[in-house]
Amino acid sequence: MSERDREPATTEMSYASPTGAATAPAWSTGRPVLRRPDPVAGLLLLLAGTAALLSLVLPWLADGDATGLDLMRRGFSGLSDVVDTGLWQPLVIVLGGVLLFALGVRMLMPSRSHRTGGLVALAVSGLVVWAVLVPLVAAGFDLGFFDAGFWCGIAVAVCGVLGAAKAVLTGPRKG
C-alpha cells in the first residue's frame, strides 16, 4: 500500500504514542561518523614500502656485495627450495614492503575507519618482523654481520608495525 492509498489520520494527536511516551525520529540523532584519511599511519606505511624498495639496490651482508635485487632473483629462481636456502627472508621483506606501501596509499584515502586495513598491515608486518628476526638470531644478534640493505629491512618491520598499530588503534571520528 502506498502513502496515497492510506487513509488520513482522524485525530489531532495521531503523531503521539498511545502510552504518552516520546516517539523516536526516523533519522539518527547521533553524531555522524566522518570519512577521513589517516595521514600518520599512511606515511609510516609508505615509509616502510620505500625502505623495502631502497633495500633492493643496497648490499645486505657486510662481507658480500649481493644486493637485495640479487637475493630476490635467486629466491624467485629456486622457489622449490627457497626455505632451505634461507632466501625466503628477502622475499618476505621486500614483497611485504610492497604490500605495506599499497596499504599506506589506501590509508591516505578517506574512510570511516582504517581498522581493517590496519589489521591486514599488522599481519603483513608480523611476517616481515619474523623474516627480520630469523637472520638476526642466526647471526647471534651481531649487527656488524649485516649491511645497509638489511638495515632497510629492519626499517620495513619497524615502520610497518608502527603504521599498522596507529591504524588499528585509531577509532572512527565523529563530527
N, C-alpha and C positions, 0 to 999 in steps of 0.2 A: 504494500500500500504506500503510495507516495504522499508527500506532505499536502498536496492539493486535495487528495481524496479524504483526508482526515476531517473529522468534524471539529469545528472551532470549540474552544473551551467555553463552558457555560457559566462558570462562576468567575468573579473577580480575583479570587485567591487561588486560582489554578496553578500559579507558579510556586506556591509554598508547599512544603511537605505536609502530609496529613498529621504527623505527630508533633509538628511545631519545630522540628529541628531544621537547621540550615541546610540548604542543598549545595552540592559541590558544582562549581562551574564546569563546563565542557572542556575547558582548556586548562593547562597546567599553571599553577600559581607559583611554582618553584622557579629558582633562577636557572636559566638555560646553560647548558654546557657549551663552552666556546670551542671552536675549531682553531687550533693554534699550532705553530711549529715548535719543536723542542731544539733550539739552536745549540745549547751546550752539549746535549747527547749527540746531535748530528755532527758537530765539529769534532768531538772526540772520536767518533766512529770514522769520519773522513780522514782524520789524522792516522788512525790505525791502518786504514787501507793505503794511505800514502806511504806509510812506513813499510808496508808489505811490498809495494811496488819498488820502493827505493832499495830494498834488500836484494832485488833481482840483479842489480848491477854492482853490488859490493861483495867482496870476499867474505866467506862465512867462517873459515878457520884460520887461525894465526899462522900455522905452518904450511898452508897451501894457498893457492891462488884461484880456487874454484869459486866462482860467483854463484849467486842464487839461481841464475838462469841455467848454468851448467848443471847444478844439482836437480833442477826441475826437469831438464831434458833427460838426465839419467834416470830419474824417478818415473817419468812417463814411458821411457823406452822399455823398462823392465817392470811393468806393473804386476806381473805374476809373483815376483819375489821382492816387492818394494818393502814389505815389512821386515824381511830377513836382512836386507842390506842397510836398513836404517834411513832410507831415503824418503820415508813417509813423513818425517818431521818437516822438511822444507815444503813438501806438497801441502800439508795441512796448514802451515803458517801462511804461505802465500795465497792459497785459494781461500782460506778463512779470511784473510785480509781483504781480498776482493769482495767477498760477501759482506763484510763489515762496511766497506765503502758504499756498496749499494744500499745497505740498511741506513747508513748515515745520510744519504741523499733522501731516503724516504722520511727520515726524522725531520728534515727541513721543510717538508710539505705539511700544510695544515691538516690536523686531525683532532678528533675529540680526545683520544688517548693514544699514547705511543707505547703502551704496556705490552701489547702483543709483539710488536717489532722488537721491543726491549728483551723479551723472553727469548726470541729467536737469536738475537745478538748475544745474549748471555750463554746460550747453548754453543754457539759458534766460538765464542771467546773461551769457553771451557775447554773445547778441543784444542784451541791454539795454546792455551796455558799448558795443557798436557804435552803437546808437541814441543814446547819450550823446556819443560821440566825434565823430560826424559834424557836429552843430551847433557843437561846441567848435572843431573845425578850421575850419569855415566862418566863425566869428567871430574867428579868429586867436587863440584862447585868451584873449580878452578876457572875463574873468568878470563885468565890470560890465555886460555886454550882457544878462545873464540875471537872473531874479528868483527868488524862493523856491521856486516850483513846479519849476523846472529843477534847483535845488539838491536838492530831494527826489528828483528823477530820478537825480542823481548818487549819492545815498544808496542808492537801489534797487540800482544797479550794484555799489557797494562792499559793501554788506551781503549781496547775493546771491552775489558771488564768495567772500567770506569764509565764509559759511554752507555753500556747496556744497563748498569746499575742505575744511572741517572734516569734513563728512560723508564725503567720498571718502577722506580720509587716515586716518580713524579705523577701525581694523580691528575684527573681532569680539572680544568679551571672553569669555575662558574662565573658568569657575568653579572 
